[in-house]
Amino acid sequence: MIIYVDIDNTIFKTEGTDYTKSKPILERIDAINNLYEQGNEIVYWTARGTPTKNYKEKEALTKKQLEDWGVKYTSLK
């Protein structure tokens, strides 16, 4: 199964658009990681940075946060 998951205020608590201050929601991350481990495809879907010119910076920050907080996923869009 392919499961699409939004990031902000779903697995990260985020106020406004200051993504550097986002905090992980660990219970939700654990639940979705469990779905990944069961063989599901997890696609994280976000509008972070669009349509700004610094999209690549926000993408790099998001990937680092996913890695730092142990988020398992198939792709980020």
Phi and psi restraints in degrees (value plus and minus 20) as a CYANA .aco file:
   2 ILE   PHI    -120.7   -80.7
   2 ILE   PSI     104.8   144.8
   3 ILE   PHI    -138.5   -98.5
   3 ILE   PSI     103.1   143.1
   4 TYR   PHI    -117.1   -77.1
   4 TYR   PSI     113.4   153.4
   5 VAL   PHI    -153.1  -113.1
   5 VAL   PSI     110.7   150.7
   6 ASP   PHI     -94.4   -54.4
   6 ASP   PSI     138.5   178.5
   7 ILE   PHI    -116.4   -76.4
   7 ILE   PSI     -81.9   -41.9
   8 ASP   PHI     -91.5   -51.5
   8 ASP   PSI     106.9   146.9
   9 ASN   PHI      45.9    85.9
   9 ASN   PSI      -2.2    37.8
  10 THR   PHI    -136.7   -96.7
  10 THR   PSI     -77.8   -37.8
  11 ILE   PHI    -133.2   -93.2
  11 ILE   PSI     -36.2     3.8
  12 PHE   PHI    -142.8  -102.8
  12 PHE   PSI     114.6   154.6
  13 LYS   PHI    -103.8   -63.8
  13 LYS   PSI      98.4   138.4
  14 THR   PHI    -152.1  -112.1
  14 THR   PSI     108.7   148.7
  15 GLU   PHI    -118.4   -78.4
  15 GLU   PSI     101.0   141.0
  16 GLY   PHI      42.4    82.4
  16 GLY   PSI    -155.5  -115.5
  17 THR   PHI    -139.2   -99.2
  17 THR   PSI      -2.8    37.2
  18 ASP   PHI    -107.3   -67.3
  18 ASP   PSI      63.7   103.7
  19 TYR   PHI     -87.9   -47.9
  19 TYR   PSI     -39.0     1.0
  20 THR   PHI     -87.3   -47.3
  20 THR   PSI     -39.9     0.1
  21 LYS   PHI    -119.8   -79.8
  21 LYS   PSI     -13.3    26.7
  22 SER   PHI     -81.6   -41.6
  22 SER   PSI     127.1   167.1
  23 LYS   PHI    -144.1  -104.1
  23 LYS   PSI     122.6   162.6
  24 PRO   PHI     -91.6   -51.6
  24 PRO   PSI     125.2   165.2
  25 ILE   PHI    -123.2   -83.2
  25 ILE   PSI      70.3   110.3
  26 LEU   PHI     -81.3   -41.3
  26 LEU   PSI     -56.5   -16.5
  27 GLU   PHI     -82.3   -42.3
  27 GLU   PSI     -60.2   -20.2
  28 ARG   PHI     -91.4   -51.4
  28 ARG   PSI     -60.7   -20.7
  29 ILE   PHI     -79.4   -39.4
  29 ILE   PSI     -65.4   -25.4
  30 ASP   PHI     -80.1   -40.1
  30 ASP   PSI     -62.8   -22.8
  31 ALA   PHI     -84.1   -44.1
  31 ALA   PSI     -62.1   -22.1
  32 ILE   PHI     -94.3   -54.3
  32 ILE   PSI     -56.1   -16.1
  33 ASN   PHI     -79.3   -39.3
  33 ASN   PSI     -57.7   -17.7
  34 ASN   PHI     -82.4   -42.4
  34 ASN   PSI     -61.2   -21.2
  35 LEU   PHI     -82.2   -42.2
  35 LEU   PSI     -60.2   -20.2
  36 TYR   PHI     -81.6   -41.6
  36 TYR   PSI     -66.0   -26.0
  37 GLU   PHI     -86.1   -46.1
  37 GLU   PSI     -42.3    -2.3
  38 GLN   PHI    -100.8   -60.8
  38 GLN   PSI     -20.4    19.6
  39 GLY   PHI      82.5   122.5
  39 GLY   PSI     -13.7    26.3
  40 ASN   PHI    -100.1   -60.1
  40 ASN   PSI     131.6   171.6
  41 GLU   PHI    -108.4   -68.4
  41 GLU   PSI     104.6   144.6
  42 ILE   PHI    -130.4   -90.4
  42 ILE   PSI      99.6   139.6
  43 VAL   PHI    -133.8   -93.8
  43 VAL   PSI      94.4   134.4
  44 TYR   PHI    -105.4   -65.4
  44 TYR   PSI     108.5   148.5
  45 TRP   PHI    -139.3   -99.3
  45 TRP   PSI     105.5   145.5
  46 THR   PHI    -166.0  -126.0
  46 THR   PSI     133.4   173.4
  47 ALA   PHI    -124.0   -84.0
  47 ALA   PSI      -8.0    32.0
  48 ARG   PHI     -73.0   -33.0
  48 ARG   PSI     103.7   143.7
  49 GLY   PHI      64.8   104.8
  49 GLY   PSI     -32.3     7.7
  50 THR   PHI    -108.1   -68.1
  50 THR   PSI     121.5   161.5
  51 PRO   PHI    -117.0   -77.0
  51 PRO   PSI      19.1    59.1
  52 THR   PHI     -95.7   -55.7
  52 THR   PSI     141.2   181.2
  53 LYS   PHI     -96.8   -56.8
  53 LYS   PSI     -34.3     5.7
  54 ASN   PHI    -119.4   -79.4
  54 ASN   PSI      12.6    52.6
  55 TYR   PHI     -74.6   -34.6
  55 TYR   PSI     -63.7   -23.7
  56 LYS   PHI     -82.3   -42.3
  56 LYS   PSI     -56.0   -16.0
  57 GLU   PHI     -85.3   -45.3
  57 GLU   PSI     -63.2   -23.2
  58 LYS   PHI     -88.7   -48.7
  58 LYS   PSI     -54.4   -14.4
  59 GLU   PHI     -84.6   -44.6
  59 GLU   PSI     -63.2   -23.2
  60 ALA   PHI     -84.3   -44.3
  60 ALA   PSI     -62.4   -22.4
  61 LEU   PHI     -80.9   -40.9
  61 LEU   PSI     -64.9   -24.9
  62 THR   PHI     -82.2   -42.2
  62 THR   PSI     -65.5   -25.5
  63 LYS   PHI     -82.1   -42.1
  63 LYS   PSI     -59.1   -19.1
  64 LYS   PHI     -85.6   -45.6
  64 LYS   PSI     -63.2   -23.2
  65 GLN   PHI     -81.9   -41.9
  65 GLN   PSI     -64.3   -24.3
  66 LEU   PHI     -77.9   -37.9
  66 LEU   PSI     -64.9   -24.9
  67 GLU   PHI     -86.4   -46.4
  67 GLU   PSI     -68.8   -28.8
  68 ASP   PHI     -79.9   -39.9
  68 ASP   PSI     -53.9   -13.9
  69 TRP   PHI    -119.5   -79.5
  69 TRP   PSI      -8.0    32.0
  70 GLY   PHI      49.3    89.3
  70 GLY   PSI      11.1    51.1
  71 VAL   PHI    -100.9   -60.9
  71 VAL   PSI     106.7   146.7
  72 LYS   PHI    -118.5   -78.5
  72 LYS   PSI     114.9   154.9
  73 TYR   PHI    -180.1  -140.1
  73 TYR   PSI     142.5   182.5
  74 THR   PHI    -110.7   -70.7
  74 THR   PSI     -64.3   -24.3
  75 SER   PHI    -175.2  -135.2
  75 SER   PSI     143.5   183.5
  76 LEU   PHI    -144.7  -104.7
  76 LEU   PSI     105.7   145.7
